[in-house]
């Protein structure tokens, strides 16, 4: 059984907070990010941005950056 906060988080994953689009998950620099199929907004849970910035500061960005932002 899920905790109420976990169920709420799972529900938020399904729809974009900015538009009526649905979110799809993708992997970037070993982090899972959510991207809207309509507005292309990228949504992060608390703490993920800091993790991404720390990892990016340690070295060059992955070649997968080109795949994420064509």
C-alpha distances in whole Angstrom, upper triangle without the diagonal:
4,7,9,12,10,9,13,14,13,15,18,18,19,22,25,26,29,30,28,28,25,24,24,23,26,27,30,31,28,26,23,25,24,27,28,30,32,33,32,31,29,26,24,22,23,25,26,29,30,29,31,34,34,34,37,39,39,41,41,39,37,39,36,37,39,37,34,37,40
4,6,8,6,6,10,11,10,12,15,15,16,19,22,22,26,27,25,25,22,21,21,21,23,24,27,28,25,23,21,22,21,24,25,27,29,30,29,27,25,22,21,18,20,22,22,26,27,26,28,31,31,31,33,36,36,38,38,36,35,37,33,34,36,34,31,34,37
4,6,5,6,9,10,11,13,14,16,18,20,22,22,25,27,26,26,23,22,23,22,25,25,28,29,26,23,21,22,21,25,25,28,30,30,30,27,25,22,20,17,18,20,21,25,26,25,27,30,30,31,33,35,36,38,38,36,35,38,34,35,37,35,32,35,38
4,5,5,6,9,10,11,13,15,16,18,20,19,23,24,23,24,21,21,22,22,25,26,28,30,27,24,22,22,21,24,24,27,28,28,28,26,24,21,20,17,18,20,22,24,26,26,28,30,31,32,34,36,37,38,39,37,36,38,35,35,37,35,32,34,37
4,5,5,6,9,10,11,13,15,16,18,17,21,22,22,22,20,19,20,20,23,23,25,26,24,21,19,19,18,21,22,25,26,26,26,23,21,18,16,13,14,17,18,21,22,22,24,26,27,28,30,32,33,35,36,33,33,35,32,32,34,32,29,31,35
4,5,5,6,9,10,11,13,15,17,17,21,22,22,21,18,17,18,17,20,21,23,24,22,19,16,17,16,19,20,23,25,25,24,22,20,17,15,12,14,16,17,20,22,21,23,25,26,27,29,31,32,33,34,31,31,33,30,30,32,30,27,30,33
4,5,5,6,9,10,11,14,16,16,20,21,20,19,17,16,17,17,20,22,24,26,24,21,18,18,17,19,20,22,24,24,24,22,21,18,17,14,16,19,19,22,24,24,25,28,29,29,31,34,35,36,36,33,33,34,31,31,33,31,28,30,33
4,5,5,6,9,10,12,14,13,17,18,17,18,16,15,17,17,20,22,24,26,24,21,18,17,16,18,18,21,22,22,22,20,19,15,15,13,15,18,18,21,23,23,24,27,28,29,30,32,34,35,35,33,32,34,30,30,32,30,27,29,32
4,5,5,6,9,11,12,12,16,17,17,16,14,13,14,14,17,18,20,22,20,17,14,14,12,15,16,19,20,20,20,17,16,12,12,9,12,15,15,17,19,19,20,23,25,25,26,29,30,31,32,29,28,30,27,26,29,27,24,26,29
4,5,5,7,10,12,13,17,17,16,15,12,11,12,12,16,17,20,22,20,17,14,13,12,15,15,17,19,20,19,18,16,13,13,12,14,17,16,19,22,21,22,25,26,26,27,30,31,32,32,29,28,30,26,26,28,26,23,25,28
4,5,6,7,10,11,15,15,13,13,11,11,13,14,17,20,22,25,23,20,16,15,13,15,14,16,18,19,19,17,16,14,14,13,16,19,19,21,24,24,24,27,29,28,30,32,34,35,34,31,30,31,28,28,29,27,24,26,28
4,5,6,7,8,11,12,12,12,10,9,12,12,16,18,20,23,21,18,15,13,10,12,12,14,16,16,16,14,13,10,11,11,13,17,16,18,21,21,21,24,26,26,27,30,31,32,32,28,28,29,26,25,27,25,22,23,26
4,6,7,9,12,13,12,11,8,6,8,9,12,15,17,20,18,15,12,10,7,10,10,12,14,15,14,13,11,9,10,10,13,16,15,17,20,20,19,22,24,24,25,28,29,30,29,26,25,26,23,22,24,22,19,21,23
4,7,10,12,12,10,9,6,6,8,10,14,17,19,22,21,18,14,13,9,10,9,11,13,14,14,13,13,12,13,14,17,20,18,20,23,23,22,25,28,27,28,31,32,33,32,28,27,28,24,24,25,22,20,21,24
4,6,9,8,7,6,4,6,9,12,15,18,20,23,23,19,16,14,10,10,8,10,11,12,12,11,12,11,13,14,17,20,19,20,23,24,23,25,28,28,28,31,33,33,32,28,28,28,25,24,25,23,20,21,23
4,5,6,6,5,6,6,10,12,15,18,19,22,22,19,16,13,9,8,6,9,9,9,10,8,9,8,11,13,16,19,17,18,21,22,21,23,26,26,26,29,31,31,30,26,26,27,23,22,23,21,18,18,21
4,6,8,9,9,9,13,15,17,20,21,24,24,20,17,14,11,11,9,12,12,11,12,9,10,9,11,12,15,18,17,17,21,22,21,23,26,26,26,29,31,32,31,27,28,29,25,24,25,24,20,20,23
4,7,8,10,11,14,16,19,21,22,24,25,22,19,16,13,11,9,12,10,8,10,8,10,10,13,15,17,20,19,18,22,23,22,24,27,27,27,29,32,32,31,27,28,28,25,23,24,23,20,19,22
4,6,9,10,14,17,19,22,23,26,27,23,21,17,14,12,8,10,8,7,10,9,12,12,16,18,20,23,22,21,25,26,25,26,30,30,29,32,34,34,33,29,29,29,26,24,25,23,20,20,22
4,7,10,13,16,19,23,24,27,27,24,21,18,14,13,9,10,8,9,12,12,14,14,18,19,22,25,23,24,27,28,27,29,32,32,31,34,36,36,35,31,31,31,27,26,26,24,21,21,23
4,7,10,13,16,19,21,24,24,22,18,15,12,9,6,6,5,7,9,10,12,12,16,18,21,24,22,22,26,26,24,27,30,29,29,32,34,33,32,28,27,27,24,23,23,21,18,18,20
4,7,10,13,17,19,22,22,19,16,13,9,8,6,6,8,10,10,11,11,12,15,16,20,22,20,21,25,24,23,26,28,28,28,31,32,32,31,27,26,26,22,22,22,20,17,18,20
4,7,10,13,15,19,18,15,12,9,6,5,4,6,9,10,9,9,9,9,11,13,17,19,17,18,21,21,19,22,25,24,24,27,29,29,27,24,23,23,19,19,20,17,14,16,18
4,7,10,13,16,16,14,10,8,5,5,6,7,11,12,10,11,10,10,12,14,18,19,16,18,21,20,19,22,24,23,23,26,27,27,26,22,20,20,17,17,18,15,12,15,16
4,7,10,13,12,10,6,6,4,6,9,10,14,14,12,12,10,10,10,12,16,17,14,15,19,17,16,19,21,19,20,23,24,24,23,19,18,18,15,15,17,14,11,14,17
4,7,10,10,8,6,6,6,8,11,12,15,16,12,13,10,11,11,14,17,17,13,15,18,16,14,17,19,17,17,21,22,21,20,16,14,15,11,12,13,11,9,12,14
4,7,6,5,5,6,9,10,14,15,19,19,15,15,12,13,12,14,17,16,12,14,16,14,12,15,16,14,15,18,18,18,17,13,11,13,9,10,13,11,9,13,15
4,5,5,6,7,10,11,15,17,19,19,15,15,11,12,12,14,16,15,11,12,14,11,9,12,13,11,11,15,15,14,13,10,8,10,7,8,11,10,8,11,14
4,5,8,10,13,15,19,20,23,22,18,18,14,15,13,15,17,14,11,11,13,10,7,10,11,8,8,12,12,11,11,8,7,10,8,9,12,12,11,14,16
4,7,10,13,15,19,21,24,23,20,19,15,15,13,14,16,14,11,12,13,10,9,12,12,10,11,15,14,14,14,12,10,13,11,12,15,14,13,16,19
4,6,10,13,16,19,22,21,17,16,12,12,10,11,12,11,8,10,11,8,8,11,12,10,12,15,15,16,16,13,12,15,12,13,16,15,13,16,19
4,7,10,14,16,19,18,15,14,11,10,8,10,12,12,9,11,14,11,10,14,15,14,15,18,19,19,19,16,15,16,13,14,16,15,12,15,18
4,7,10,13,16,15,12,10,7,6,6,8,11,12,9,10,13,12,10,14,16,15,15,19,20,20,19,16,15,17,13,13,15,14,11,13,16
4,7,10,12,12,9,8,6,5,7,9,13,14,11,12,16,15,14,17,19,18,19,22,23,23,22,19,18,19,15,15,17,15,11,14,16
4,6,9,9,6,6,4,6,9,12,15,17,14,14,18,18,16,18,21,20,20,23,25,24,23,19,18,19,15,14,15,13,10,11,14
4,5,6,5,5,7,8,12,14,18,20,17,17,21,21,19,21,24,24,23,26,28,28,26,22,22,22,18,17,18,16,12,13,15
4,6,6,8,10,12,15,18,21,23,20,20,24,24,22,24,27,26,25,29,30,30,27,24,23,22,19,18,18,15,13,13,14
4,6,8,11,13,17,20,23,25,22,22,26,26,24,26,29,28,27,30,32,31,29,26,25,24,21,20,19,17,15,14,15
4,5,9,11,15,18,21,23,20,20,23,24,22,23,27,26,25,28,30,30,27,24,24,23,21,18,18,17,14,13,15
4,6,10,13,16,19,21,18,17,21,21,19,20,24,23,21,25,27,26,24,20,20,20,17,15,15,14,10,10,12
4,6,10,13,16,18,15,14,18,19,16,18,21,21,20,23,25,25,23,20,20,21,18,15,16,15,12,11,14
4,7,10,13,14,12,11,15,15,13,15,18,18,17,20,22,22,21,17,17,18,15,13,15,14,10,11,14
4,7,10,12,10,10,13,14,13,15,18,18,18,20,23,23,22,19,19,21,18,16,18,17,13,14,18
4,6,8,6,7,10,11,10,12,15,15,16,18,20,21,21,18,19,21,18,16,19,18,15,16,20
4,6,6,8,10,11,12,14,16,16,18,20,21,23,23,21,21,23,21,20,23,22,18,20,23
4,6,7,9,10,12,13,14,16,17,19,21,23,24,21,22,25,23,21,25,24,21,22,26
4,6,5,6,9,10,11,13,14,16,17,20,21,19,20,23,21,20,24,23,20,22,26
4,5,5,6,9,10,11,12,14,16,17,18,16,17,20,18,16,20,20,17,18,22
4,5,5,6,9,10,10,12,14,16,17,14,16,19,17,15,19,19,16,17,21
4,5,5,6,9,10,11,13,15,16,15,17,20,19,17,21,22,19,20,24
4,5,5,6,9,10,11,13,15,13,15,18,17,16,20,20,18,19,23
4,5,5,6,9,10,11,12,10,12,15,14,12,16,17,14,16,19
4,5,5,6,9,10,11,10,13,16,16,14,17,19,16,17,21
4,6,5,7,9,12,11,14,17,17,16,20,21,19,20,23
4,5,5,7,9,9,10,14,14,14,17,18,17,18,21
4,5,6,6,6,9,12,13,11,15,17,15,16,19
4,6,8,9,12,15,16,15,18,20,19,19,22
4,7,9,12,15,16,16,19,21,20,21,24
4,7,9,12,14,13,16,18,18,19,21
4,6,9,11,11,13,15,16,16,18
4,7,8,7,10,12,12,13,15
4,5,6,8,10,10,12,14
4,5,6,8,10,11,12
4,5,5,6,9,10
4,5,5,6,8
4,6,5,6
4,6,6
4,6
4
